[in-house]
Amino acid sequence: MNEEEQTEKKRFLRSRKGFLNPRIVRAITFYIITTCVILSVIVCILAIWDFARTDVFWRMIATFSVIAVGSALFAFVNNIFGFED
């Protein structure tokens, strides 16, 4: 890369900086959403095999959905209200 492209890339990365470090927020959000998806699949399998009642199934799915959507919204809002250098 030439010097002009590197300068442009640095300027772009600085302008996208969130209030908290976006890379860390994105990583934590990814792990939270991945955990919610895996746990939802496990609860679904337990409900299919009648190891969990259906009301437990729906409550767990709703809980995991709220947690996943909340963490994704937090990551989005973090990028909106970040500092621009």
HELIX and SHEET records of a PDB file:
HELIX    1   1 GLU A    3  SER A   15  1                                  13    
HELIX    2   2 PRO A   22  ILE A   48  1                                  27    
HELIX    3   3 THR A   54  ILE A   80  1                                  27    
END                                                                             
